[in-house]
Amino acid sequence: MAKVKGARNRIILECTSCGQNGVNKESRCISRYITQKNQHNTPSRLELRKFCRYCHNHMIHGEIKK
């Protein structure tokens, strides 16, 4: 397994509108993206506008815990 170099960590972004509808978090009807961020430059939680295939619209995807 490869070592993670530096301060870049892998994070998971989840659609905020799909998660608020009371859907089970392990369900497949929540849009999720995997990306990386630098912990030193952005210590707070990341939020990006990404396309949600279940809402069929660009929605805000927020960082969740692993």
PDB file of N, CA, C and O in Angstrom:
ATOM      1  N   MET A   1       0.839  -1.168   0.000  1.00  0.00           N
ATOM      2  CA  MET A   1       0.000   0.000   0.000  1.00  0.00           C
ATOM      3  C   MET A   1       0.892   1.242   0.000  1.00  0.00           C
ATOM      4  O   MET A   1       1.905   1.291   0.698  1.00  0.00           O
ATOM      5  N   ALA A   2       0.506   2.234  -0.784  1.00  0.00           N
ATOM      6  CA  ALA A   2       1.308   3.444  -0.913  1.00  0.00           C
ATOM      7  C   ALA A   2       1.132   4.337   0.314  1.00  0.00           C
ATOM      8  O   ALA A   2       0.058   4.396   0.912  1.00  0.00           O
ATOM      9  N   LYS A   3       2.202   5.023   0.668  1.00  0.00           N
ATOM     10  CA  LYS A   3       2.147   5.959   1.783  1.00  0.00           C
ATOM     11  C   LYS A   3       1.594   7.296   1.316  1.00  0.00           C
ATOM     12  O   LYS A   3       1.815   7.705   0.176  1.00  0.00           O
ATOM     13  N   VAL A   4       0.880   7.969   2.196  1.00  0.00           N
ATOM     14  CA  VAL A   4       0.371   9.300   1.898  1.00  0.00           C
ATOM     15  C   VAL A   4       1.466  10.294   2.242  1.00  0.00           C
ATOM     16  O   VAL A   4       1.941  10.339   3.376  1.00  0.00           O
ATOM     17  N   LYS A   5       1.866  11.091   1.255  1.00  0.00           N
ATOM     18  CA  LYS A   5       2.938  12.052   1.463  1.00  0.00           C
ATOM     19  C   LYS A   5       2.362  13.419   1.810  1.00  0.00           C
ATOM     20  O   LYS A   5       1.366  13.844   1.225  1.00  0.00           O
ATOM     21  N   GLY A   6       2.984  14.101   2.754  1.00  0.00           N
ATOM     22  CA  GLY A   6       2.607  15.464   3.068  1.00  0.00           C
ATOM     23  C   GLY A   6       1.289  15.583   3.795  1.00  0.00           C
ATOM     24  O   GLY A   6       0.882  14.692   4.542  1.00  0.00           O
ATOM     25  N   ALA A   7       0.631  16.704   3.561  1.00  0.00           N
ATOM     26  CA  ALA A   7      -0.578  17.030   4.297  1.00  0.00           C
ATOM     27  C   ALA A   7      -1.858  16.765   3.509  1.00  0.00           C
ATOM     28  O   ALA A   7      -2.944  17.125   3.963  1.00  0.00           O
ATOM     29  N   ARG A   8      -1.746  16.139   2.331  1.00  0.00           N
ATOM     30  CA  ARG A   8      -2.941  15.893   1.528  1.00  0.00           C
ATOM     31  C   ARG A   8      -3.668  14.648   2.025  1.00  0.00           C
ATOM     32  O   ARG A   8      -3.083  13.571   2.143  1.00  0.00           O
ATOM     33  N   ASN A   9      -4.957  14.823   2.314  1.00  0.00           N
ATOM     34  CA  ASN A   9      -5.783  13.725   2.805  1.00  0.00           C
ATOM     35  C   ASN A   9      -6.943  13.487   1.856  1.00  0.00           C
ATOM     36  O   ASN A   9      -7.434  14.414   1.213  1.00  0.00           O
ATOM     37  N   ARG A  10      -7.375  12.239   1.775  1.00  0.00           N
ATOM     38  CA  ARG A  10      -8.530  11.881   0.963  1.00  0.00           C
ATOM     39  C   ARG A  10      -9.795  12.191   1.752  1.00  0.00           C
ATOM     40  O   ARG A  10      -9.904  11.829   2.923  1.00  0.00           O
ATOM     41  N   ILE A  11     -10.756  12.863   1.108  1.00  0.00           N
ATOM     42  CA  ILE A  11     -12.017  13.220   1.769  1.00  0.00           C
ATOM     43  C   ILE A  11     -13.179  12.750   0.901  1.00  0.00           C
ATOM     44  O   ILE A  11     -13.012  12.476  -0.287  1.00  0.00           O
ATOM     45  N   ILE A  12     -14.360  12.662   1.514  1.00  0.00           N
ATOM     46  CA  ILE A  12     -15.587  12.271   0.818  1.00  0.00           C
ATOM     47  C   ILE A  12     -16.543  13.448   0.863  1.00  0.00           C
ATOM     48  O   ILE A  12     -16.809  13.997   1.932  1.00  0.00           O
ATOM     49  N   LEU A  13     -17.063  13.839  -0.302  1.00  0.00           N
ATOM     50  CA  LEU A  13     -18.061  14.905  -0.400  1.00  0.00           C
ATOM     51  C   LEU A  13     -19.420  14.268  -0.644  1.00  0.00           C
ATOM     52  O   LEU A  13     -19.554  13.382  -1.487  1.00  0.00           O
ATOM     53  N   GLU A  14     -20.435  14.723   0.099  1.00  0.00           N
ATOM     54  CA  GLU A  14     -21.782  14.155   0.006  1.00  0.00           C
ATOM     55  C   GLU A  14     -22.783  15.263  -0.265  1.00  0.00           C
ATOM     56  O   GLU A  14     -22.650  16.370   0.257  1.00  0.00           O
ATOM     57  N   CYS A  15     -23.777  14.968  -1.075  1.00  0.00           N
ATOM     58  CA  CYS A  15     -24.819  15.945  -1.415  1.00  0.00           C
ATOM     59  C   CYS A  15     -25.592  16.329  -0.161  1.00  0.00           C
ATOM     60  O   CYS A  15     -26.064  15.459   0.571  1.00  0.00           O
ATOM     61  N   THR A  16     -25.722  17.625   0.088  1.00  0.00           N
ATOM     62  CA  THR A  16     -26.402  18.082   1.301  1.00  0.00           C
ATOM     63  C   THR A  16     -27.915  17.952   1.186  1.00  0.00           C
ATOM     64  O   THR A  16     -28.583  17.726   2.195  1.00  0.00           O
ATOM     65  N   SER A  17     -28.476  18.088  -0.015  1.00  0.00           N
ATOM     66  CA  SER A  17     -29.935  17.992  -0.137  1.00  0.00           C
ATOM     67  C   SER A  17     -30.410  16.539  -0.051  1.00  0.00           C
ATOM     68  O   SER A  17     -31.477  16.286   0.507  1.00  0.00           O
ATOM     69  N   CYS A  18     -29.660  15.591  -0.581  1.00  0.00           N
ATOM     70  CA  CYS A  18     -30.041  14.169  -0.479  1.00  0.00           C
ATOM     71  C   CYS A  18     -29.907  13.682   0.958  1.00  0.00           C
ATOM     72  O   CYS A  18     -30.717  12.868   1.400  1.00  0.00           O
ATOM     73  N   GLY A  19     -28.923  14.150   1.692  1.00  0.00           N
ATOM     74  CA  GLY A  19     -28.702  13.730   3.063  1.00  0.00           C
ATOM     75  C   GLY A  19     -29.723  14.290   4.033  1.00  0.00           C
ATOM     76  O   GLY A  19     -29.938  13.711   5.097  1.00  0.00           O
ATOM     77  N   GLN A  20     -30.360  15.408   3.693  1.00  0.00           N
ATOM     78  CA  GLN A  20     -31.328  16.030   4.588  1.00  0.00           C
ATOM     79  C   GLN A  20     -32.711  15.425   4.470  1.00  0.00           C
ATOM     80  O   GLN A  20     -33.572  15.697   5.307  1.00  0.00           O
ATOM     81  N   ASN A  21     -32.946  14.618   3.461  1.00  0.00           N
ATOM     82  CA  ASN A  21     -34.277  14.048   3.245  1.00  0.00           C
ATOM     83  C   ASN A  21     -34.577  12.859   4.136  1.00  0.00           C
ATOM     84  O   ASN A  21     -35.603  12.204   3.953  1.00  0.00           O
ATOM     85  N   GLY A  22     -33.706  12.556   5.106  1.00  0.00           N
ATOM     86  CA  GLY A  22     -33.947  11.444   6.003  1.00  0.00           C
ATOM     87  C   GLY A  22     -33.593  10.106   5.412  1.00  0.00           C
ATOM     88  O   GLY A  22     -34.023   9.072   5.924  1.00  0.00           O
ATOM     89  N   VAL A  23     -32.822  10.098   4.351  1.00  0.00           N
ATOM     90  CA  VAL A  23     -32.420   8.854   3.689  1.00  0.00           C
ATOM     91  C   VAL A  23     -31.305   8.220   4.503  1.00  0.00           C
ATOM     92  O   VAL A  23     -30.472   8.924   5.074  1.00  0.00           O
ATOM     93  N   ASN A  24     -31.286   6.900   4.557  1.00  0.00           N
ATOM     94  CA  ASN A  24     -30.229   6.175   5.247  1.00  0.00           C
ATOM     95  C   ASN A  24     -28.877   6.539   4.645  1.00  0.00           C
ATOM     96  O   ASN A  24     -28.738   6.578   3.423  1.00  0.00           O
ATOM     97  N   LYS A  25     -27.873   6.806   5.490  1.00  0.00           N
ATOM     98  CA  LYS A  25     -26.558   7.225   5.011  1.00  0.00           C
ATOM     99  C   LYS A  25     -25.868   6.148   4.193  1.00  0.00           C
ATOM    100  O   LYS A  25     -25.043   6.477   3.341  1.00  0.00           O
ATOM    101  N   GLU A  26     -26.167   4.882   4.415  1.00  0.00           N
ATOM    102  CA  GLU A  26     -25.550   3.801   3.658  1.00  0.00           C
ATOM    103  C   GLU A  26     -26.302   3.504   2.361  1.00  0.00           C
ATOM    104  O   GLU A  26     -25.906   2.617   1.605  1.00  0.00           O
ATOM    105  N   SER A  27     -27.379   4.237   2.100  1.00  0.00           N
ATOM    106  CA  SER A  27     -28.173   4.022   0.902  1.00  0.00           C
ATOM    107  C   SER A  27     -27.409   4.481  -0.339  1.00  0.00           C
ATOM    108  O   SER A  27     -26.531   5.339  -0.253  1.00  0.00           O
ATOM    109  N   ARG A  28     -27.745   3.910  -1.480  1.00  0.00           N
ATOM    110  CA  ARG A  28     -27.072   4.269  -2.725  1.00  0.00           C
ATOM    111  C   ARG A  28     -27.685   5.506  -3.363  1.00  0.00           C
ATOM    112  O   ARG A  28     -27.199   5.944  -4.406  1.00  0.00           O
ATOM    113  N   CYS A  29     -28.731   6.090  -2.784  1.00  0.00           N
ATOM    114  CA  CYS A  29     -29.350   7.258  -3.408  1.00  0.00           C
ATOM    115  C   CYS A  29     -28.824   8.567  -2.844  1.00  0.00           C
ATOM    116  O   CYS A  29     -29.555   9.556  -2.803  1.00  0.00           O
ATOM    117  N   ILE A  30     -27.580   8.591  -2.414  1.00  0.00           N
ATOM    118  CA  ILE A  30     -26.916   9.815  -1.990  1.00  0.00           C
ATOM    119  C   ILE A  30     -25.672   9.972  -2.857  1.00  0.00           C
ATOM    120  O   ILE A  30     -24.826   9.080  -2.919  1.00  0.00           O
ATOM    121  N   SER A  31     -25.573  11.113  -3.520  1.00  0.00           N
ATOM    122  CA  SER A  31     -24.441  11.370  -4.400  1.00  0.00           C
ATOM    123  C   SER A  31     -23.192  11.642  -3.573  1.00  0.00           C
ATOM    124  O   SER A  31     -23.211  12.470  -2.663  1.00  0.00           O
ATOM    125  N   ARG A  32     -22.100  10.937  -3.894  1.00  0.00           N
ATOM    126  CA  ARG A  32     -20.829  11.107  -3.179  1.00  0.00           C
ATOM    127  C   ARG A  32     -19.684  11.224  -4.167  1.00  0.00           C
ATOM    128  O   ARG A  32     -19.673  10.563  -5.205  1.00  0.00           O
ATOM    129  N   TYR A  33     -18.718  12.072  -3.833  1.00  0.00           N
ATOM    130  CA  TYR A  33     -17.496  12.236  -4.607  1.00  0.00           C
ATOM    131  C   TYR A  33     -16.309  12.034  -3.675  1.00  0.00           C
ATOM    132  O   TYR A  33     -16.393  12.342  -2.486  1.00  0.00           O
ATOM    133  N   ILE A  34     -15.195  11.517  -4.211  1.00  0.00           N
ATOM    134  CA  ILE A  34     -13.960  11.357  -3.455  1.00  0.00           C
ATOM    135  C   ILE A  34     -12.929  12.292  -4.056  1.00  0.00           C
ATOM    136  O   ILE A  34     -12.727  12.299  -5.270  1.00  0.00           O
ATOM    137  N   THR A  35     -12.266  13.090  -3.206  1.00  0.00           N
ATOM    138  CA  THR A  35     -11.256  14.028  -3.653  1.00  0.00           C
ATOM    139  C   THR A  35     -10.191  14.174  -2.579  1.00  0.00           C
ATOM    140  O   THR A  35     -10.225  13.474  -1.567  1.00  0.00           O
ATOM    141  N   GLN A  36      -9.251  15.074  -2.794  1.00  0.00           N
ATOM    142  CA  GLN A  36      -8.192  15.320  -1.824  1.00  0.00           C
ATOM    143  C   GLN A  36      -8.166  16.794  -1.462  1.00  0.00           C
ATOM    144  O   GLN A  36      -8.578  17.651  -2.244  1.00  0.00           O
ATOM    145  N   LYS A  37      -7.668  17.076  -0.250  1.00  0.00           N
ATOM    146  CA  LYS A  37      -7.475  18.467   0.139  1.00  0.00           C
ATOM    147  C   LYS A  37      -6.232  18.569   1.004  1.00  0.00           C
ATOM    148  O   LYS A  37      -5.797  17.581   1.595  1.00  0.00           O
ATOM    149  N   ASN A  38      -5.671  19.744   1.075  1.00  0.00           N
ATOM    150  CA  ASN A  38      -4.497  20.010   1.884  1.00  0.00           C
ATOM    151  C   ASN A  38      -4.951  20.480   3.264  1.00  0.00           C
ATOM    152  O   ASN A  38      -5.607  21.515   3.382  1.00  0.00           O
ATOM    153  N   GLN A  39      -4.612  19.736   4.293  1.00  0.00           N
ATOM    154  CA  GLN A  39      -5.047  20.055   5.658  1.00  0.00           C
ATOM    155  C   GLN A  39      -4.462  21.368   6.171  1.00  0.00           C
ATOM    156  O   GLN A  39      -5.101  22.052   6.969  1.00  0.00           O
ATOM    157  N   HIS A  40      -3.259  21.732   5.727  1.00  0.00           N
ATOM    158  CA  HIS A  40      -2.635  22.963   6.204  1.00  0.00           C
ATOM    159  C   HIS A  40      -3.304  24.203   5.609  1.00  0.00           C
ATOM    160  O   HIS A  40      -3.463  25.206   6.306  1.00  0.00           O
ATOM    161  N   ASN A  41      -3.693  24.154   4.349  1.00  0.00           N
ATOM    162  CA  ASN A  41      -4.300  25.320   3.689  1.00  0.00           C
ATOM    163  C   ASN A  41      -5.781  25.462   3.998  1.00  0.00           C
ATOM    164  O   ASN A  41      -6.273  26.585   4.112  1.00  0.00           O
ATOM    165  N   THR A  42      -6.503  24.359   4.135  1.00  0.00           N
ATOM    166  CA  THR A  42      -7.948  24.398   4.400  1.00  0.00           C
ATOM    167  C   THR A  42      -8.274  23.477   5.569  1.00  0.00           C
ATOM    168  O   THR A  42      -8.675  22.333   5.353  1.00  0.00           O
ATOM    169  N   PRO A  43      -8.110  23.951   6.807  1.00  0.00           N
ATOM    170  CA  PRO A  43      -8.408  23.094   7.961  1.00  0.00           C
ATOM    171  C   PRO A  43      -9.911  22.898   8.194  1.00  0.00           C
ATOM    172  O   PRO A  43     -10.311  21.928   8.837  1.00  0.00           O
ATOM    173  N   SER A  44     -10.742  23.805   7.681  1.00  0.00           N
ATOM    174  CA  SER A  44     -12.184  23.668   7.887  1.00  0.00           C
ATOM    175  C   SER A  44     -12.773  22.687   6.871  1.00  0.00           C
ATOM    176  O   SER A  44     -12.084  22.236   5.956  1.00  0.00           O
ATOM    177  N   ARG A  45     -14.045  22.365   7.045  1.00  0.00           N
ATOM    178  CA  ARG A  45     -14.706  21.422   6.148  1.00  0.00           C
ATOM    179  C   ARG A  45     -14.919  22.065   4.783  1.00  0.00           C
ATOM    180  O   ARG A  45     -15.250  23.246   4.681  1.00  0.00           O
ATOM    181  N   LEU A  46     -14.725  21.269   3.740  1.00  0.00           N
ATOM    182  CA  LEU A  46     -14.794  21.732   2.360  1.00  0.00           C
ATOM    183  C   LEU A  46     -16.218  21.571   1.833  1.00  0.00           C
ATOM    184  O   LEU A  46     -16.881  20.572   2.115  1.00  0.00           O
ATOM    185  N   GLU A  47     -16.690  22.569   1.058  1.00  0.00           N
ATOM    186  CA  GLU A  47     -17.991  22.497   0.388  1.00  0.00           C
ATOM    187  C   GLU A  47     -17.804  22.944  -1.046  1.00  0.00           C
ATOM    188  O   GLU A  47     -17.282  24.030  -1.301  1.00  0.00           O
ATOM    189  N   LEU A  48     -18.233  22.100  -1.999  1.00  0.00           N
ATOM    190  CA  LEU A  48     -18.110  22.394  -3.420  1.00  0.00           C
ATOM    191  C   LEU A  48     -19.442  22.148  -4.113  1.00  0.00           C
ATOM    192  O   LEU A  48     -20.233  21.309  -3.683  1.00  0.00           O
ATOM    193  N   ARG A  49     -19.683  22.901  -5.205  1.00  0.00           N
ATOM    194  CA  ARG A  49     -20.873  22.657  -6.012  1.00  0.00           C
ATOM    195  C   ARG A  49     -20.536  21.581  -7.045  1.00  0.00           C
ATOM    196  O   ARG A  49     -19.690  21.785  -7.916  1.00  0.00           O
ATOM    197  N   LYS A  50     -21.204  20.443  -6.937  1.00  0.00           N
ATOM    198  CA  LYS A  50     -20.996  19.318  -7.841  1.00  0.00           C
ATOM    199  C   LYS A  50     -22.358  18.869  -8.378  1.00  0.00           C
ATOM    200  O   LYS A  50     -23.399  19.221  -7.824  1.00  0.00           O
ATOM    201  N   PHE A  51     -22.339  18.097  -9.453  1.00  0.00           N
ATOM    202  CA  PHE A  51     -23.582  17.582 -10.028  1.00  0.00           C
ATOM    203  C   PHE A  51     -24.067  16.384  -9.238  1.00  0.00           C
ATOM    204  O   PHE A  51     -23.312  15.437  -9.018  1.00  0.00           O
ATOM    205  N   CYS A  52     -25.314  16.415  -8.810  1.00  0.00           N
ATOM    206  CA  CYS A  52     -25.947  15.303  -8.111  1.00  0.00           C
ATOM    207  C   CYS A  52     -26.813  14.554  -9.117  1.00  0.00           C
ATOM    208  O   CYS A  52     -27.762  15.113  -9.667  1.00  0.00           O
ATOM    209  N   ARG A  53     -26.481  13.282  -9.355  1.00  0.00           N
ATOM    210  CA  ARG A  53     -27.228  12.525 -10.357  1.00  0.00           C
ATOM    211  C   ARG A  53     -28.614  12.131  -9.883  1.00  0.00           C
ATOM    212  O   ARG A  53     -29.451  11.744 -10.698  1.00  0.00           O
ATOM    213  N   TYR A  54     -28.880  12.218  -8.593  1.00  0.00           N
ATOM    214  CA  TYR A  54     -30.203  11.876  -8.072  1.00  0.00           C
ATOM    215  C   TYR A  54     -31.116  13.087  -8.026  1.00  0.00           C
ATOM    216  O   TYR A  54     -32.325  12.952  -8.214  1.00  0.00           O
ATOM    217  N   CYS A  55     -30.556  14.283  -7.775  1.00  0.00           N
ATOM    218  CA  CYS A  55     -31.343  15.523  -7.802  1.00  0.00           C
ATOM    219  C   CYS A  55     -31.416  16.099  -9.219  1.00  0.00           C
ATOM    220  O   CYS A  55     -32.264  16.945  -9.500  1.00  0.00           O
ATOM    221  N   HIS A  56     -30.523  15.640 -10.117  1.00  0.00           N
ATOM    222  CA  HIS A  56     -30.429  16.118 -11.499  1.00  0.00           C
ATOM    223  C   HIS A  56     -30.177  17.617 -11.558  1.00  0.00           C
ATOM    224  O   HIS A  56     -30.775  18.332 -12.361  1.00  0.00           O
ATOM    225  N   ASN A  57     -29.267  18.086 -10.679  1.00  0.00           N
ATOM    226  CA  ASN A  57     -28.961  19.504 -10.602  1.00  0.00           C
ATOM    227  C   ASN A  57     -27.606  19.664  -9.918  1.00  0.00           C
ATOM    228  O   ASN A  57     -27.138  18.748  -9.242  1.00  0.00           O
ATOM    229  N   HIS A  58     -26.979  20.821 -10.092  1.00  0.00           N
ATOM    230  CA  HIS A  58     -25.756  21.114  -9.362  1.00  0.00           C
ATOM    231  C   HIS A  58     -26.138  21.529  -7.941  1.00  0.00           C
ATOM    232  O   HIS A  58     -26.877  22.494  -7.749  1.00  0.00           O
ATOM    233  N   MET A  59     -25.633  20.797  -6.949  1.00  0.00           N
ATOM    234  CA  MET A  59     -25.955  21.038  -5.549  1.00  0.00           C
ATOM    235  C   MET A  59     -24.656  21.186  -4.753  1.00  0.00           C
ATOM    236  O   MET A  59     -23.578  20.857  -5.248  1.00  0.00           O
ATOM    237  N   ILE A  60     -24.765  21.677  -3.536  1.00  0.00           N
ATOM    238  CA  ILE A  60     -23.595  21.797  -2.670  1.00  0.00           C
ATOM    239  C   ILE A  60     -23.310  20.444  -2.055  1.00  0.00           C
ATOM    240  O   ILE A  60     -24.191  19.814  -1.469  1.00  0.00           O
ATOM    241  N   HIS A  61     -22.060  19.998  -2.194  1.00  0.00           N
ATOM    242  CA  HIS A  61     -21.594  18.754  -1.601  1.00  0.00           C
ATOM    243  C   HIS A  61     -20.634  19.117  -0.491  1.00  0.00           C
ATOM    244  O   HIS A  61     -19.657  19.829  -0.724  1.00  0.00           O
ATOM    245  N   GLY A  62     -20.896  18.639   0.709  1.00  0.00           N
ATOM    246  CA  GLY A  62     -20.070  18.950   1.869  1.00  0.00           C
ATOM    247  C   GLY A  62     -19.244  17.756   2.314  1.00  0.00           C
ATOM    248  O   GLY A  62     -19.596  16.605   2.052  1.00  0.00           O
ATOM    249  N   GLU A  63     -18.145  18.045   2.989  1.00  0.00           N
ATOM    250  CA  GLU A  63     -17.253  17.009   3.486  1.00  0.00           C
ATOM    251  C   GLU A  63     -17.900  16.263   4.654  1.00  0.00           C
ATOM    252  O   GLU A  63     -18.506  16.882   5.529  1.00  0.00           O
ATOM    253  N   ILE A  64     -17.773  14.936   4.666  1.00  0.00           N
ATOM    254  CA  ILE A  64     -18.299  14.118   5.767  1.00  0.00           C
ATOM    255  C   ILE A  64     -17.156  13.378   6.425  1.00  0.00           C
ATOM    256  O   ILE A  64     -16.055  13.291   5.881  1.00  0.00           O
ATOM    257  N   LYS A  65     -17.434  12.838   7.616  1.00  0.00           N
ATOM    258  CA  LYS A  65     -16.445  12.024   8.311  1.00  0.00           C
ATOM    259  C   LYS A  65     -16.342  10.674   7.647  1.00  0.00           C
ATOM    260  O   LYS A  65     -17.301  10.201   7.036  1.00  0.00           O
ATOM    261  N   LYS A  66     -15.183  10.048   7.761  1.00  0.00           N
ATOM    262  CA  LYS A  66     -14.987   8.705   7.202  1.00  0.00           C
ATOM    263  C   LYS A  66     -15.493   7.664   8.159  1.00  0.00           C
ATOM    264  O   LYS A  66     -15.417   6.470   7.870  1.00  0.00           O
TER     265      LYS A  66
END
